[in-house]
Amino acid sequence: MSIVGALIEITNGKIKKSNLGVLTAASDRGNNEVYALVFEDADSRFNTLEQYGATRIVRISSSKADLMKSPDLIARAIIKTMEEYGIMSLIGLSSPIGKDLLSRIASRMNKPLIQDCISVDLTKKTVIKSHFSGKTTAEVKIESDYFISGIRPNAIEPAKSPGKAEIISFDALVDGPVGVRIKEIKQSDSNRLDLTEANIIISGGRPVGSEKNFSILNECASKLGAAVGASRSAVDAGFALHGMQVGQTGKTVSPKLYIACGISGAVQHYAGMKTSKIIVAINTDKDAPILGKCDYGIIGDLFEIVPAITEALK
Ligand SMILES: Cc1cc2nc3c(=O)[nH]c(=O)nc-3n(C[C@H](O)[C@H](O)[C@H](O)COP(=O)(O)OP(=O)(O)OC[C@H]3O[C@@H](n4cnc5c(N)ncnc54)[C@H](O)[C@@H]3O)c2cc1C
């Protein structure tokens, strides 16, 4: 049984759901001791974390500095925690926060890092990750005494592994010069569901035609409990916000259900959603590439099909 650190992300006071997959990977069916590393109040979340395999919850702070003001300080505090508890394997999310923090940690420790993994094997020290815009996957072995990796949000299905977890407070005592200081965090649209956390996503492409027409998708999404995404063409045309873009230069998502409406299925879009569990495509062209890549294809006009789905859900 080895000790594995799981970096837990908390946004707006809530544990991100995709962290549960990180705990599941770290626990490896109860074979490892999982230290859930948190930076905000852990008490109220004790239950969720221990339900998914955390055996210890380490609440990290520094009596010398406010860690939340600098990712550099957080990275140093995590390294101190790893040294304190003998943590040689660290897993987090390949989210914007995780990409930043894990890179800082690996770089400071001068250890290898693999990001955007779709599975990890802590015993063999291997990961699976996709390459070439999702056209191939590779099994990569980490040749190091340390194992540091980021997991694609939602790529690993959370599995309950209930137990008792102990809460520990750890003062990392870090301070001093910081490279970057966070002055303010601005919320873009607090009502919008986070694409990377969503179980269901309905996305629109260029044919949606305008920002106003996206209301068709928004209405369907509200009935489905889904987040709304977009192709780059829809974003470039100003129909949707950049934060909604799915794909190689947008967000990488792995929802349970992805509904592509009027999206051709270009490789750059597919790269961002191919790990969705079920893909449904609505397209007027029976030869559109997306129809060769989906689980269910509907050949038809999105302006008829989407409102019909919404109506049926009502
Ligand atoms: C470096 C690089 C990075 C890129 N990154 C991204 C990225 O991150 N994300 C991304 O999405 N793209 C990205 N692209 C762009 C990508 O190559 C495609 O151009 C883009 O995804 C196409 O968007 P689309 O499918 O919405 O539009 P289109 O290519 O115009 O396809 C529209 C589709 O809708 C169908 N259609 C038309 N009318 C209707 C209707 N009424 N109802 C139903 N179906 C209809 C058409 O048959 C067609 O298949 C990138 C490109 C490059 C070069």
Ligand as a Chemical Component Dictionary entry (heavy atoms), coordinates in Angstrom:
data_LIG
# 
_chem_comp.id                   LIG 
_chem_comp.type                 NON-POLYMER 
_chem_comp.pdbx_formal_charge   0 
_chem_comp.three_letter_code    LIG 
# 
loop_
_chem_comp_atom.comp_id 
_chem_comp_atom.atom_id 
_chem_comp_atom.alt_atom_id 
_chem_comp_atom.type_symbol 
_chem_comp_atom.charge 
_chem_comp_atom.model_Cartn_x 
_chem_comp_atom.model_Cartn_y 
_chem_comp_atom.model_Cartn_z 
_chem_comp_atom.pdbx_ordinal 
LIG C1  C1  C 0 -5.400  25.120 -35.135 1  
LIG C2  C2  C 0 -6.881  24.943 -35.143 2  
LIG C3  C3  C 0 -7.535  24.789 -33.926 3  
LIG C4  C4  C 0 -8.922  24.627 -33.914 4  
LIG N1  N1  N 0 -9.560  24.447 -32.705 5  
LIG C5  C5  C 0 -10.888 24.216 -32.704 6  
LIG C6  C6  C 0 -11.570 23.981 -31.469 7  
LIG O1  O1  O 0 -11.015 24.031 -30.369 8  
LIG N2  N2  N 0 -12.903 23.711 -31.527 9  
LIG C7  C7  C 0 -13.598 23.667 -32.711 10 
LIG O2  O2  O 0 -14.816 23.413 -32.672 11 
LIG N3  N3  N 0 -12.971 23.898 -33.864 12 
LIG C8  C8  C 0 -11.643 24.188 -33.896 13 
LIG N4  N4  N 0 -11.045 24.460 -35.080 14 
LIG C9  C9  C 0 -11.903 24.651 -36.289 15 
LIG C10 C10 C 0 -12.326 23.352 -36.931 16 
LIG O3  O3  O 0 -11.325 22.936 -37.855 17 
LIG C11 C11 C 0 -13.645 23.545 -37.704 18 
LIG O4  O4  O 0 -13.485 24.588 -38.642 19 
LIG C12 C12 C 0 -14.827 23.898 -36.823 20 
LIG O5  O5  O 0 -14.917 22.976 -35.752 21 
LIG C13 C13 C 0 -16.111 23.817 -37.656 22 
LIG O6  O6  O 0 -17.186 24.292 -36.898 23 
LIG P1  P1  P 0 -18.662 23.791 -37.197 24 
LIG O7  O7  O 0 -18.690 22.310 -37.232 25 
LIG O8  O8  O 0 -19.546 24.498 -36.234 26 
LIG O9  O9  O 0 -18.981 24.449 -38.626 27 
LIG P2  P2  P 0 -19.028 23.841 -40.064 28 
LIG O10 O10 O 0 -17.739 23.253 -40.459 29 
LIG O11 O11 O 0 -19.590 24.922 -40.911 30 
LIG O12 O12 O 0 -20.072 22.648 -39.986 31 
LIG C14 C14 C 0 -21.441 22.840 -39.791 32 
LIG C15 C15 C 0 -22.132 21.499 -39.822 33 
LIG O13 O13 O 0 -23.497 21.679 -39.546 34 
LIG C16 C16 C 0 -24.300 20.991 -40.524 35 
LIG N5  N5  N 0 -25.548 21.774 -40.682 36 
LIG C17 C17 C 0 -25.789 22.861 -41.456 37 
LIG N6  N6  N 0 -27.025 23.345 -41.225 38 
LIG C18 C18 C 0 -27.569 22.549 -40.281 39 
LIG C19 C19 C 0 -28.827 22.552 -39.619 40 
LIG N7  N7  N 0 -29.762 23.488 -39.851 41 
LIG N8  N8  N 0 -29.085 21.557 -38.728 42 
LIG C20 C20 C 0 -28.166 20.595 -38.463 43 
LIG N9  N9  N 0 -26.951 20.548 -39.076 44 
LIG C21 C21 C 0 -26.660 21.529 -39.952 45 
LIG C22 C22 C 0 -23.454 20.909 -41.765 46 
LIG O14 O14 O 0 -23.810 19.759 -42.522 47 
LIG C23 C23 C 0 -22.055 20.771 -41.169 48 
LIG O15 O15 O 0 -21.706 19.429 -40.944 49 
LIG C24 C24 C 0 -9.664  24.622 -35.128 50 
LIG C25 C25 C 0 -8.979  24.778 -36.350 51 
LIG C26 C26 C 0 -7.617  24.941 -36.346 52 
LIG C27 C27 C 0 -6.928  25.096 -37.666 53 
# 
loop_
_chem_comp_bond.comp_id 
_chem_comp_bond.atom_id_1 
_chem_comp_bond.atom_id_2 
_chem_comp_bond.value_order 
_chem_comp_bond.pdbx_ordinal 
LIG C1  C2  SING 1  
LIG C2  C3  SING 2  
LIG C2  C26 DOUB 3  
LIG C3  C4  DOUB 4  
LIG C4  N1  SING 5  
LIG C4  C24 SING 6  
LIG N1  C5  DOUB 7  
LIG C5  C6  SING 8  
LIG C5  C8  SING 9  
LIG C6  O1  DOUB 10 
LIG C6  N2  SING 11 
LIG N2  C7  SING 12 
LIG C7  O2  DOUB 13 
LIG C7  N3  SING 14 
LIG N3  C8  DOUB 15 
LIG C8  N4  SING 16 
LIG N4  C9  SING 17 
LIG N4  C24 SING 18 
LIG C9  C10 SING 19 
LIG C10 O3  SING 20 
LIG C10 C11 SING 21 
LIG C11 O4  SING 22 
LIG C11 C12 SING 23 
LIG C12 O5  SING 24 
LIG C12 C13 SING 25 
LIG C13 O6  SING 26 
LIG O6  P1  SING 27 
LIG P1  O7  DOUB 28 
LIG P1  O8  SING 29 
LIG P1  O9  SING 30 
LIG O9  P2  SING 31 
LIG P2  O10 DOUB 32 
LIG P2  O11 SING 33 
LIG P2  O12 SING 34 
LIG O12 C14 SING 35 
LIG C14 C15 SING 36 
LIG C15 O13 SING 37 
LIG C15 C23 SING 38 
LIG O13 C16 SING 39 
LIG C16 N5  SING 40 
LIG C16 C22 SING 41 
LIG N5  C17 SING 42 
LIG N5  C21 SING 43 
LIG C17 N6  DOUB 44 
LIG N6  C18 SING 45 
LIG C18 C19 SING 46 
LIG C18 C21 DOUB 47 
LIG C19 N7  SING 48 
LIG C19 N8  DOUB 49 
LIG N8  C20 SING 50 
LIG C20 N9  DOUB 51 
LIG N9  C21 SING 52 
LIG C22 O14 SING 53 
LIG C22 C23 SING 54 
LIG C23 O15 SING 55 
LIG C24 C25 DOUB 56 
LIG C25 C26 SING 57 
LIG C26 C27 SING 58 
# 
